[in-house]
Amino acid sequence: MSKIPTGTDVVVIGSGVSGLVAALTAAEMGVEVVVFEKLRSLGGTSNFIKGTFAVESRWQKARYITYDRDEAFREIMEYSHWRANPRLVRAIVNESAATLAWLEEQGVEITEVTINMINAPQTYHIIKGEGAAVVKTLATRAREKGVEIIAGTPVKQILREEDRITGVIVEGEEENVRVAAKAVVIASGGYLNNKEWVKKYTGFDLGKNLKPVGNVEKMGDGIRMAWEVGAAEEGIGVVELFRIGPMRQEIGTGGQLSFVVMQPDLWVNQTGERFCDEGITHYDTSEGNANARHKEGYTYNIFDDSVKERIMNVGVDKGVSPDVLPGQTLDDFDKDLRAALESETTEVFEANSIEELAVKTGMDPAVLKATLDEYNGFCEKGHDDLFAKNPKYLRPLRGPKFYAVKAHTVCLGTMGGIKINHRTEVLDRNDKVIPGLYAVGFDAGGMYGNDYCMKVASGLCSAFATNSGRLAGKNASSYVRQYSPSAL
């Protein structure tokens, strides 16, 4: 463990993209910065970022993409039914192109601009090397600018005296250490691994009907510490839901089997009934919300040999990332399916009839048979009388073999907790600024309303991390210089 300093200008709690961007930005503006990371490795969930949102970027202009800041702002706000903080949304949208250009200056490489869902604006900027490359680049640049990054050192308490923040208490090797600071940026990444908080604020039972993905030891430390010094709450129950199949380590395969869950064929609940238009698979928030209505935490994808052949020879309708795009064939799908069926998994089932499949999965055979008959009837006439699914996805399932794969409700992150303004300054319960305190990324509320705005703005979550970090770094350094001219 590195020696803990007794004082600095700015303390950043957390080393994800939002925290590293804040730290590097503040350091560029001439203030001293220390980053404390609870884990021994840097980046957290930021390591898994594939791309990010921006409007009016140079990449879009080069491709004559005219979708602009006004359109993005209006659509994000309408998506939230104006529950989101409009000044915060506007600030993030306005900053997005400049932040992306700044990231490029640091050494982050953008490979293309595209979409990651049907009929969405082209706002998704693909990152070479994904989030891990961004984390490595930002950490390197921050250290070059004099930022001290101390891993394996949790912050235990934020200190406030009278009307302003004065520092933090961090966990030392033998005893806690007081670190004086003029400003603190909270970037600890939310609370998705805190079972009690997840139950209290979202109603889910973590590990039972909600699985965390890509989150480790996210206990809400930053949110708790902000509340302890008087911060108001906003967006504490907002989560980023998703619907995925069994992970490769659960079924001992190469992972291609999980893609069948993403295809818009027949989805049923545990009684054997359809529960949605399966075409919503293209919109992560919608499919996550639909799946989350089932208290067991999972539903099923029903498919047959025709679906298997289509995936292997024609291609998928939906991929999960730029690594697997629509139309890509999955050559190892049947091999992965066989491997899963030969294992002792309870995630995948095979049968010679739909009634036998129902018995194996615990569904009511009569209900599942009636569902399949009704669905095949819709396919034959080219109209889904129940959920109005796009006719292009109405493809009958006739066997000879039938399969079922569990599709779990998972969460990629909690997305709120601390109320901030458009400058990322933390607000108290009277909506007054707590001087010197800032919150960014998954700790900050107000960006989304009730749901992640996936359909309108591809990559908005990672963009909120980078842009809120950029705003916090700028504003915290300005505050420090005003607070102490000697910092210049």
Buried (B, 14 or more C-beta within 10 A) or exposed (E): EEEBBEEBBBBBBBBBBBBBBBBBBBBBBBBBBBBBBBBEEBBBBBBBBBBBBBBBBBBBEEEEBEBEBEBBBEBBBEBBEEBBBBEBBBBBBBBBBBBBBBBBEBEBEBEBBBEBBBEBBBBBBBBEEBBBBBBBBBBBBBBEBEBBBBBBBBBBBBBBEEEBBBBBBBBBEEEBBBBBBBBBBBBBBBBBBBBEBBBEBBEBEBEEBBBBBBBEBBBBBBBBBBBEBBBBBBBBBBBBBBBBBBBBEBBBBBBBBBBBBBBBBBBBBBBBBBBBBBBBBBBBBBBBBBBBEBEEBBBBBBBBBBBBEBBBEEBBBBBBEBEBBEEEBBEBBBBBBEBBBEBEBEBBBBBEBBBBBBBBBEBBBEBBBBBBEBBBEBBEEEEBEBEEBEEEBBBBBEBEBBBBBBBBBBBBBBBBBBBBBBBBBBBBEEEEBBBBBBBBBBBBBBBBBBBBBBBBBBBBBBBBBBBBBBBBBBBBBBBBBEBEEEBE
